[in-house]
């Protein structure tokens, strides 16, 4: 793009303001749908004539009307099994387990909970990555530090002290310990055993507003079913966009992909931070994540652009009652009052528009499903066809 303006004495601030004004005017004139910020290349000022500068911009792709009929999807009818329910109950049982002192005098064995002090040394000096730790409780066999550490504690009695050397593998999860051989001094203080409660109605009462174990089973099955329903829906969505992308070709602006990719990486950083870890500690870099998830980011942008096109193409608008329903569903999901959710988004502004567009995207997906055939299949058939 080229723009011209009359020459006049300019300093950097004035030039910047004039370029900005001219850029805005040009966008209004051309009606371009620009994404991201422009790259401006101002030229040298001449003593006479118009001032000319170049601005490079990326624009929303022009997408032809999308034919979203004639698609063939399969929806897997997942069903929560009794075995899955039992696994969940056993996990809950384990969470309510007690740790009682052992009844007899004996050495530590695999499965025991032990309380230990330890300190790591390398070349005879305290090693920062295995610094002195007191009263750590671990379950022998879980390899909280390493399998060799647990094996070293097995056979010790309360009051015993011991020295062991542990070689951490190159792929050890803590990269600052990976590849190192560390000499540990260990002191065992106490041995406790895990005592599981009986799986019965009394256990159910400890788990929440239940009176019988059958009520717990029903709730677990309900939760598993909801998860399976979401999984089946996501699989259908993948099939929808895979087939639409095959017959819809358009260029995706790099700036949109970069924005989506940055969001993916930021979410990953937030997740690591929640678990008190950093990318560096996990041996991960932003660059490696960007390389890994760039295709995913582009795919997500294409999906968003396709849905936006269908919304515009079908002249879809969000009714007031659908917006209220959306607020109510989000309030239920986060167990918050509806008014609190509304307060987050306000009565206007970008947040509300993003929320409304997300609701329209759901309606667009629903429309696509209504216009096409979806075959319901058993999990066994779906698995065999996927591997064929």
C-alpha positions as a Markdown table, in Angstrom:
| # | Residue | x | y | z |
|---|---|---|---|---|
| 1 | Unk | 0.0 | 0.0 | 0.0 |
| 2 | Unk | 1.2 | 3.5 | -0.8 |
| 3 | Unk | 0.0 | 6.7 | 0.8 |
| 4 | Unk | 0.9 | 10.4 | 0.0 |
| 5 | Unk | 0.6 | 13.5 | 2.1 |
| 6 | Unk | 1.8 | 17.1 | 1.6 |
| 7 | Unk | 5.4 | 17.8 | 2.6 |
| 8 | Unk | 5.9 | 19.9 | 5.7 |
| 9 | Unk | 8.6 | 20.3 | 8.4 |
| 10 | Unk | 8.4 | 17.1 | 10.3 |
| 11 | Unk | 10.0 | 15.7 | 13.5 |
| 12 | Unk | 9.7 | 12.1 | 14.5 |
| 13 | Unk | 6.6 | 12.6 | 16.7 |
| 14 | Unk | 4.7 | 14.6 | 14.1 |
| 15 | Unk | 5.6 | 12.2 | 11.4 |
| 16 | Unk | 4.3 | 9.3 | 13.5 |
| 17 | Unk | 1.0 | 11.0 | 14.1 |
| 18 | Unk | 0.6 | 11.9 | 10.4 |
| 19 | Unk | 1.4 | 8.4 | 9.3 |
| 20 | Unk | -1.1 | 7.0 | 11.8 |
| 21 | Unk | -3.9 | 9.4 | 10.6 |
| 22 | Unk | -3.2 | 8.6 | 7.0 |
| 23 | Unk | -3.2 | 4.9 | 7.7 |
| 24 | Unk | -6.6 | 5.1 | 9.4 |
| 25 | Unk | -8.1 | 7.2 | 6.6 |
| 26 | Unk | -6.8 | 4.7 | 4.0 |
| 27 | Unk | -8.4 | 1.8 | 5.8 |
| 28 | Unk | -11.7 | 3.5 | 5.8 |
| 29 | Unk | -11.3 | 4.3 | 2.1 |
| 30 | Unk | -10.3 | 0.8 | 1.1 |
| 31 | Unk | -12.5 | -1.0 | 3.6 |
| 32 | Unk | -9.8 | -3.6 | 4.1 |
| 33 | Unk | -10.2 | -6.1 | 7.0 |
| 34 | Unk | -6.8 | -5.8 | 8.5 |
| 35 | Unk | -5.4 | -8.2 | 11.1 |
| 36 | Unk | -2.5 | -7.2 | 13.3 |
| 37 | Unk | -0.4 | -4.0 | 13.1 |
| 38 | Unk | 1.0 | -2.6 | 9.9 |
| 39 | Unk | 4.7 | -2.6 | 9.0 |
| 40 | Unk | 5.5 | 0.9 | 8.0 |
| 41 | Unk | 8.4 | 1.9 | 5.9 |
| 42 | Unk | 8.7 | 5.8 | 5.8 |
| 43 | Unk | 10.7 | 7.3 | 3.1 |
| 44 | Unk | 13.1 | 10.3 | 3.2 |
| 45 | Unk | 11.5 | 13.7 | 3.2 |
| 46 | Unk | 12.0 | 15.7 | 0.1 |
| 47 | Unk | 12.0 | 19.5 | 0.0 |
| 48 | Unk | 8.9 | 19.5 | -2.2 |
| 49 | Unk | 6.1 | 17.2 | -3.4 |
| 50 | Unk | 4.0 | 14.8 | -1.5 |
| 51 | Unk | 5.3 | 12.7 | 1.4 |
| 52 | Unk | 5.1 | 9.0 | 0.5 |
| 53 | Unk | 5.3 | 6.0 | 2.8 |
| 54 | Unk | 4.7 | 2.3 | 2.4 |
| 55 | Unk | 2.7 | 0.2 | 4.9 |
| 56 | Unk | 2.5 | -3.6 | 4.7 |
| 57 | Unk | -0.6 | -5.2 | 6.2 |
| 58 | Unk | -2.1 | -8.6 | 6.5 |
| 59 | Unk | -5.8 | -8.9 | 5.8 |
| 60 | Unk | -8.6 | -11.4 | 6.6 |
| 61 | Unk | -8.7 | -14.0 | 3.8 |
| 62 | Unk | -11.5 | -13.9 | 1.3 |
| 63 | Unk | -13.4 | -17.1 | 1.7 |
| 64 | Unk | -16.0 | -18.3 | -0.8 |
| 65 | Unk | -19.3 | -19.5 | 0.4 |
| 66 | Unk | -18.8 | -22.9 | 2.1 |
| 67 | Unk | -20.8 | -25.9 | 1.2 |
| 68 | Unk | -21.1 | -27.8 | 4.5 |
| 69 | Unk | -23.6 | -30.4 | 3.3 |
| 70 | Unk | -22.9 | -34.0 | 2.2 |
| 71 | Unk | -20.5 | -34.7 | 5.1 |
| 72 | Unk | -20.3 | -38.1 | 6.6 |
| 73 | Unk | -19.6 | -38.4 | 10.3 |
| 74 | Unk | -19.5 | -41.2 | 12.8 |
| 75 | Unk | -20.4 | -40.7 | 16.5 |
| 76 | Unk | -19.0 | -43.3 | 18.9 |
| 77 | Unk | -21.5 | -44.3 | 21.6 |
| 78 | Unk | -19.2 | -44.6 | 24.5 |
| 79 | Unk | -20.6 | -46.2 | 27.7 |
| 80 | Unk | -19.1 | -46.1 | 31.2 |
| 81 | Unk | -18.4 | -49.7 | 32.3 |
| 82 | Unk | -18.7 | -51.2 | 35.7 |
| 83 | Unk | -14.9 | -51.7 | 35.7 |
| 84 | Unk | -14.4 | -47.9 | 35.2 |
| 85 | Unk | -16.8 | -47.1 | 38.0 |
| 86 | Unk | -14.9 | -49.6 | 40.3 |
| 87 | Unk | -11.6 | -47.9 | 39.4 |
| 88 | Unk | -13.0 | -44.5 | 40.4 |
| 89 | Unk | -14.3 | -45.9 | 43.7 |
| 90 | Unk | -10.9 | -47.5 | 44.5 |
| 91 | Unk | -9.2 | -44.1 | 43.9 |
| 92 | Unk | -11.6 | -42.4 | 46.3 |
| 93 | Unk | -11.0 | -45.2 | 48.8 |
| 94 | Unk | -7.3 | -44.6 | 48.5 |
| 95 | Unk | -7.7 | -40.9 | 49.0 |
| 96 | Unk | -9.4 | -41.6 | 52.4 |
| 97 | Unk | -6.8 | -44.1 | 53.5 |
| 98 | Unk | -5.2 | -43.6 | 56.9 |
| 99 | Unk | -1.5 | -43.9 | 57.7 |
| 100 | Unk | -1.2 | -45.8 | 60.9 |
| 101 | Unk | 2.1 | -46.7 | 62.8 |
| 102 | Unk | 3.1 | -50.3 | 62.1 |
| 103 | Unk | 2.2 | -52.8 | 64.8 |
| 104 | Unk | 5.5 | -54.6 | 65.0 |
| 105 | Unk | 9.1 | -53.7 | 65.0 |
| 106 | Unk | 10.3 | -54.4 | 61.4 |
| 107 | Unk | 12.4 | -52.8 | 58.7 |
| 108 | Unk | 10.8 | -50.6 | 56.0 |
| 109 | Unk | 9.3 | -52.4 | 53.0 |
| 110 | Unk | 7.8 | -51.5 | 49.6 |
| 111 | Unk | 4.3 | -50.0 | 50.1 |
| 112 | Unk | 5.2 | -48.4 | 53.4 |
| 113 | Unk | 5.0 | -44.6 | 54.1 |
| 114 | Unk | 8.3 | -43.5 | 55.6 |
| 115 | Unk | 9.5 | -40.2 | 57.1 |
| 116 | Unk | 13.1 | -39.4 | 56.2 |
| 117 | Unk | 15.8 | -36.8 | 56.1 |
| 118 | Unk | 18.2 | -36.7 | 53.2 |
| 119 | Unk | 21.0 | -34.6 | 51.7 |
| 120 | Unk | 22.8 | -35.0 | 48.4 |
| 121 | Unk | 26.5 | -34.5 | 47.8 |
| 122 | Unk | 28.5 | -34.3 | 44.6 |
| 123 | Unk | 32.3 | -34.5 | 44.7 |
| 124 | Unk | 32.1 | -34.3 | 48.5 |
| 125 | Unk | 30.2 | -31.0 | 48.5 |
| 126 | Unk | 26.5 | -30.4 | 49.1 |
| 127 | Unk | 24.6 | -30.5 | 45.8 |
| 128 | Unk | 22.1 | -27.7 | 45.5 |
| 129 | Unk | 19.6 | -29.7 | 43.4 |
| 130 | Unk | 19.5 | -32.3 | 46.2 |
| 131 | Unk | 19.8 | -30.0 | 49.2 |
| 132 | Unk | 19.1 | -31.0 | 52.7 |
| 133 | Unk | 15.5 | -31.9 | 53.3 |
| 134 | Unk | 13.9 | -32.9 | 56.6 |
| 135 | Unk | 10.8 | -35.0 | 57.5 |
| 136 | Unk | 9.9 | -35.8 | 53.9 |
| 137 | Unk | 7.1 | -38.4 | 53.7 |
| 138 | Unk | 7.2 | -40.7 | 50.7 |
| 139 | Unk | 5.6 | -44.0 | 49.8 |
| 140 | Unk | 8.2 | -46.6 | 49.0 |
| 141 | Unk | 7.7 | -47.9 | 45.5 |
| 142 | Unk | 6.2 | -44.7 | 44.1 |
| 143 | Unk | 9.7 | -43.5 | 43.1 |
| 144 | Unk | 9.1 | -39.9 | 44.4 |
| 145 | Unk | 12.8 | -39.3 | 44.0 |
| 146 | Unk | 13.9 | -42.4 | 42.2 |
| 147 | Unk | 13.5 | -46.2 | 42.3 |
| 148 | Unk | 17.0 | -46.5 | 43.6 |
| 149 | Unk | 16.3 | -44.1 | 46.5 |
| 150 | Unk | 13.3 | -46.2 | 47.5 |
| 151 | Unk | 15.3 | -49.4 | 47.2 |
| 152 | Unk | 18.0 | -47.9 | 49.4 |
| 153 | Unk | 15.4 | -47.1 | 52.2 |
| 154 | Unk | 13.9 | -50.6 | 52.0 |
| 155 | Unk | 15.4 | -52.7 | 54.9 |
| 156 | Unk | 16.2 | -49.7 | 57.1 |
| 157 | Unk | 14.8 | -49.4 | 60.6 |
| 158 | Unk | 13.7 | -46.2 | 62.4 |
| 159 | Unk | 16.8 | -44.4 | 63.6 |
| 160 | Unk | 19.0 | -45.9 | 60.9 |
| 161 | Unk | 21.3 | -43.7 | 58.8 |
| 162 | Unk | 22.7 | -44.8 | 55.4 |
| 163 | Unk | 24.7 | -43.5 | 52.5 |
| 164 | Unk | 23.8 | -44.5 | 48.9 |
| 165 | Unk | 24.9 | -43.3 | 45.5 |
| 166 | Unk | 22.2 | -42.7 | 42.9 |
| 167 | Unk | 22.8 | -42.2 | 39.2 |
| 168 | Unk | 20.0 | -40.2 | 37.6 |
| 169 | Unk | 19.3 | -41.1 | 33.9 |
| 170 | Unk | 19.7 | -38.6 | 31.1 |
| 171 | Unk | 15.9 | -38.4 | 30.7 |
| 172 | Unk | 15.2 | -37.8 | 34.4 |
| 173 | Unk | 12.2 | -35.4 | 34.8 |
| 174 | Unk | 14.3 | -32.9 | 36.8 |
| 175 | Unk | 16.8 | -31.8 | 34.1 |
| 176 | Unk | 19.1 | -30.3 | 36.8 |
| 177 | Unk | 19.6 | -33.8 | 38.2 |
| 178 | Unk | 19.6 | -35.7 | 34.9 |
| 179 | Unk | 22.9 | -37.4 | 34.1 |
| 180 | Unk | 24.4 | -36.7 | 37.6 |
| 181 | Unk | 25.5 | -39.3 | 40.2 |
| 182 | Unk | 24.7 | -38.0 | 43.6 |
| 183 | Unk | 25.7 | -39.4 | 47.0 |
| 184 | Unk | 22.8 | -39.3 | 49.5 |
| 185 | Unk | 22.9 | -39.5 | 53.3 |
| 186 | Unk | 19.5 | -40.8 | 54.5 |
| 187 | Unk | 18.0 | -41.0 | 58.0 |
| 188 | Unk | 14.8 | -42.9 | 58.6 |
| 189 | Unk | 12.5 | -41.6 | 61.3 |
| 190 | Unk | 9.2 | -43.4 | 61.1 |
| 191 | Unk | 7.4 | -46.2 | 59.2 |
| 192 | Unk | 3.7 | -46.1 | 58.7 |
| 193 | Unk | 1.3 | -48.4 | 56.8 |
| 194 | Unk | -1.6 | -47.6 | 54.6 |
| 195 | Unk | -5.0 | -48.6 | 56.0 |
| 196 | Unk | -7.8 | -48.5 | 53.5 |
| 197 | Unk | -11.5 | -48.0 | 54.6 |
| 198 | Unk | -14.1 | -50.6 | 53.6 |
| 199 | Unk | -15.9 | -49.9 | 50.4 |
| 200 | Unk | -19.4 | -49.7 | 51.8 |
| 201 | Unk | -22.2 | -47.2 | 52.7 |
| 202 | Unk | -20.0 | -45.6 | 55.4 |
| 203 | Unk | -17.4 | -44.8 | 52.7 |
| 204 | Unk | -20.1 | -43.2 | 50.6 |
| 205 | Unk | -21.1 | -40.9 | 53.5 |
| 206 | Unk | -17.5 | -39.6 | 53.7 |
| 207 | Unk | -17.5 | -38.8 | 50.0 |
| 208 | Unk | -20.3 | -36.2 | 49.9 |
| 209 | Unk | -24.0 | -35.9 | 50.2 |
| 210 | Unk | -24.6 | -39.7 | 49.8 |
| 211 | Unk | -26.2 | -42.3 | 52.0 |
| 212 | Unk | -25.4 | -45.4 | 50.0 |
| 213 | Unk | -22.6 | -46.8 | 47.8 |
| 214 | Unk | -25.1 | -47.2 | 44.9 |
| 215 | Unk | -25.6 | -43.4 | 45.0 |
| 216 | Unk | -21.9 | -42.9 | 44.6 |
| 217 | Unk | -21.8 | -45.4 | 41.7 |
| 218 | Unk | -24.6 | -43.6 | 40.0 |
| 219 | Unk | -22.9 | -40.2 | 40.3 |
| 220 | Unk | -19.6 | -41.6 | 39.0 |
| 221 | Unk | -21.3 | -43.2 | 36.1 |
| 222 | Unk | -23.1 | -39.9 | 35.3 |
| 223 | Unk | -19.8 | -38.0 | 35.4 |
| 224 | Unk | -18.1 | -40.6 | 33.2 |
| 225 | Unk | -21.0 | -40.4 | 30.7 |
| 226 | Unk | -20.7 | -36.6 | 30.5 |
| 227 | Unk | -17.0 | -36.9 | 29.8 |
| 228 | Unk | -17.6 | -39.5 | 27.1 |
| 229 | Unk | -20.4 | -37.4 | 25.5 |
| 230 | Unk | -17.9 | -34.5 | 25.3 |
| 231 | Unk | -15.3 | -36.8 | 23.8 |
| 232 | Unk | -17.8 | -38.1 | 21.2 |
| 233 | Unk | -18.8 | -34.5 | 20.3 |
| 234 | Unk | -15.1 | -33.5 | 19.9 |
| 235 | Unk | -14.5 | -36.4 | 17.6 |
| 236 | Unk | -17.5 | -35.4 | 15.4 |
| 237 | Unk | -16.2 | -31.8 | 15.3 |
| 238 | Unk | -12.8 | -33.1 | 14.1 |
| 239 | Unk | -14.5 | -35.0 | 11.3 |
| 240 | Unk | -16.6 | -32.0 | 10.3 |
| 241 | Unk | -13.6 | -29.6 | 10.0 |
| 242 | Unk | -11.4 | -32.2 | 8.4 |
| 243 | Unk | -13.9 | -32.7 | 5.6 |
| 244 | Unk | -14.7 | -29.0 | 5.2 |
| 245 | Unk | -11.0 | -28.1 | 5.0 |
| 246 | Unk | -10.6 | -30.6 | 2.2 |
| 247 | Unk | -12.9 | -28.6 | 0.0 |
| 248 | Unk | -12.2 | -25.1 | 1.3 |
| 249 | Unk | -8.9 | -23.5 | 0.4 |
| 250 | Unk | -7.6 | -20.1 | 1.7 |
| 251 | Unk | -4.5 | -18.4 | 3.0 |
| 252 | Unk | -4.2 | -17.9 | 6.7 |
| 253 | Unk | -2.5 | -14.6 | 7.8 |
| 254 | Unk | 0.7 | -15.4 | 9.7 |
| 255 | Unk | -0.2 | -12.8 | 12.4 |
| 256 | Unk | -3.3 | -14.8 | 13.3 |
| 257 | Unk | -1.3 | -18.0 | 13.5 |
| 258 | Unk | 1.3 | -16.3 | 15.7 |
| 259 | Unk | -1.4 | -14.9 | 18.0 |
| 260 | Unk | -3.0 | -18.3 | 18.4 |
| 261 | Unk | 0.4 | -20.0 | 18.9 |
| 262 | Unk | 1.3 | -17.5 | 21.6 |
| 263 | Unk | -2.0 | -18.2 | 23.4 |
| 264 | Unk | -1.2 | -22.0 | 23.4 |
| 265 | Unk | 2.3 | -21.4 | 24.8 |
| 266 | Unk | 1.0 | -18.9 | 27.4 |
| 267 | Unk | -1.6 | -21.5 | 28.5 |
| 268 | Unk | 1.2 | -24.1 | 28.9 |
| 269 | Unk | 3.3 | -21.6 | 31.0 |
| 270 | Unk | 0.3 | -21.0 | 33.2 |
| 271 | Unk | -0.2 | -24.8 | 33.7 |
| 272 | Unk | 3.5 | -25.2 | 34.6 |
| 273 | Unk | 3.3 | -22.3 | 37.0 |
| 274 | Unk | 0.3 | -23.8 | 38.7 |
| 275 | Unk | 2.4 | -26.9 | 39.5 |
| 276 | Unk | 5.3 | -24.6 | 40.6 |
| 277 | Unk | 7.5 | -25.5 | 37.6 |
| 278 | Unk | 9.1 | -23.6 | 34.8 |
| 279 | Unk | 9.8 | -24.5 | 31.2 |
| 280 | Unk | 13.5 | -24.3 | 32.1 |
| 281 | Unk | 13.2 | -26.9 | 34.8 |
| 282 | Unk | 11.4 | -29.2 | 32.5 |
| 283 | Unk | 13.9 | -28.8 | 29.7 |
| 284 | Unk | 11.4 | -27.1 | 27.5 |
| 285 | Unk | 11.8 | -23.8 | 25.5 |
| 286 | Unk | 9.2 | -21.5 | 23.9 |
| 287 | Unk | 10.9 | -22.2 | 20.6 |
| 288 | Unk | 10.5 | -26.0 | 20.8 |
| 289 | Unk | 6.8 | -25.5 | 21.8 |
| 290 | Unk | 6.3 | -23.1 | 18.9 |
| 291 | Unk | 7.7 | -25.7 | 16.5 |
| 292 | Unk | 5.6 | -28.5 | 18.0 |
| 293 | Unk | 2.2 | -26.6 | 18.0 |
| 294 | Unk | 2.5 | -24.3 | 15.0 |
| 295 | Unk | 0.4 | -26.7 | 12.9 |
| 296 | Unk | -2.2 | -27.0 | 15.7 |
| 297 | Unk | -2.4 | -23.2 | 15.9 |
| 298 | Unk | -2.9 | -22.8 | 12.1 |
| 299 | Unk | -5.6 | -25.5 | 12.2 |
| 300 | Unk | -7.4 | -23.7 | 15.0 |
| 301 | Unk | -7.3 | -20.4 | 13.1 |
| 302 | Unk | -8.7 | -22.1 | 10.0 |
| 303 | Unk | -11.5 | -23.6 | 12.1 |
| 304 | Unk | -12.3 | -20.1 | 13.5 |
| 305 | Unk | -12.3 | -18.5 | 10.1 |
| 306 | Unk | -14.6 | -21.3 | 8.7 |
| 307 | Unk | -17.1 | -20.9 | 11.5 |
| 308 | Unk | -17.0 | -17.1 | 11.1 |
| 309 | Unk | -17.7 | -17.5 | 7.4 |
| 310 | Unk | -20.6 | -19.8 | 8.0 |
| 311 | Unk | -22.1 | -17.5 | 10.6 |
| 312 | Unk | -21.9 | -14.6 | 8.1 |
| 313 | Unk | -23.0 | -16.7 | 5.2 |
| 314 | Unk | -26.1 | -18.0 | 7.0 |
| 315 | Unk | -26.8 | -14.6 | 8.5 |
| 316 | Unk | -26.8 | -16.1 | 12.0 |
| 317 | Unk | -27.6 | -13.8 | 14.9 |
| 318 | Unk | -27.6 | -14.5 | 18.6 |
| 319 | Unk | -31.0 | -14.1 | 20.3 |
| 320 | Unk | -31.3 | -12.5 | 23.7 |
| 321 | Unk | -32.6 | -15.8 | 25.2 |
| 322 | Unk | -29.6 | -17.7 | 23.8 |
| 323 | Unk | -27.2 | -15.2 | 25.4 |
| 324 | Unk | -29.0 | -15.7 | 28.7 |
| 325 | Unk | -28.8 | -19.4 | 28.3 |
| 326 | Unk | -25.1 | -19.1 | 27.6 |
| 327 | Unk | -24.6 | -17.2 | 30.8 |
| 328 | Unk | -26.6 | -19.8 | 32.8 |
| 329 | Unk | -24.6 | -22.7 | 31.4 |
| 330 | Unk | -21.3 | -21.0 | 32.2 |
| 331 | Unk | -22.5 | -20.2 | 35.7 |
| 332 | Unk | -23.4 | -23.9 | 36.2 |
| 333 | Unk | -20.0 | -25.0 | 34.9 |
| 334 | Unk | -18.1 | -22.8 | 37.3 |
| 335 | Unk | -20.6 | -23.0 | 40.1 |
| 336 | Unk | -21.1 | -19.3 | 40.2 |
| 337 | Unk | -24.2 | -17.0 | 40.3 |
| 338 | Unk | -25.4 | -15.9 | 36.9 |
| 339 | Unk | -25.0 | -12.3 | 37.9 |
| 340 | Unk | -21.3 | -12.9 | 38.7 |
| 341 | Unk | -20.7 | -14.3 | 35.2 |
| 342 | Unk | -22.5 | -11.3 | 33.6 |
| 343 | Unk | -20.4 | -9.0 | 35.7 |
| 344 | Unk | -17.2 | -10.5 | 34.2 |
| 345 | Unk | -18.4 | -9.8 | 30.6 |
| 346 | Unk | -20.2 | -6.6 | 31.3 |
| 347 | Unk | -22.9 | -5.2 | 29.2 |
| 348 | Unk | -20.7 | -4.4 | 26.2 |
| 349 | Unk | -17.1 | -4.4 | 25.1 |
| 350 | Unk | -14.7 | -6.9 | 23.6 |
| 351 | Unk | -15.2 | -9.6 | 26.2 |
| 352 | Unk | -18.9 | -9.7 | 25.6 |
| 353 | Unk | -18.5 | -9.8 | 21.9 |
| 354 | Unk | -16.0 | -12.7 | 22.1 |
| 355 | Unk | -18.4 | -14.6 | 24.4 |
| 356 | Unk | -21.4 | -14.0 | 22.0 |
| 357 | Unk | -19.3 | -15.1 | 19.0 |
| 358 | Unk | -18.3 | -18.3 | 20.8 |
| 359 | Unk | -22.1 | -19.0 | 21.3 |
| 360 | Unk | -22.7 | -18.4 | 17.6 |
| 361 | Unk | -19.9 | -20.8 | 16.8 |
| 362 | Unk | -21.7 | -23.5 | 18.8 |
| 363 | Unk | -24.9 | -22.8 | 16.9 |
| 364 | Unk | -23.0 | -23.0 | 13.6 |
| 365 | Unk | -21.6 | -26.4 | 14.6 |
| 366 | Unk | -25.1 | -27.5 | 15.6 |
| 367 | Unk | -26.4 | -26.3 | 12.2 |
| 368 | Unk | -23.7 | -28.3 | 10.4 |
| 369 | Unk | -24.7 | -31.4 | 12.3 |
| 370 | Unk | -28.4 | -30.9 | 11.5 |
| 371 | Unk | -27.6 | -30.7 | 7.8 |
| 372 | Unk | -25.6 | -33.9 | 7.6 |
| 373 | Unk | -25.8 | -37.6 | 8.4 |
| 374 | Unk | -24.2 | -38.8 | 11.6 |
| 375 | Unk | -23.9 | -42.6 | 12.0 |
| 376 | Unk | -23.9 | -43.8 | 15.5 |
| 377 | Unk | -21.4 | -46.7 | 16.1 |
| 378 | Unk | -20.3 | -48.8 | 19.0 |
| 379 | Unk | -16.8 | -48.2 | 20.4 |
| 380 | Unk | -15.5 | -51.6 | 19.1 |
| 381 | Unk | -16.6 | -50.8 | 15.5 |
| 382 | Unk | -15.1 | -47.3 | 15.7 |
| 383 | Unk | -11.7 | -48.7 | 16.9 |
| 384 | Unk | -11.6 | -51.4 | 14.2 |
| 385 | Unk | -12.4 | -48.9 | 11.5 |
| 386 | Unk | -9.8 | -46.5 | 12.8 |
| 387 | Unk | -7.0 | -49.1 | 12.7 |
| 388 | Unk | -8.0 | -50.5 | 9.3 |
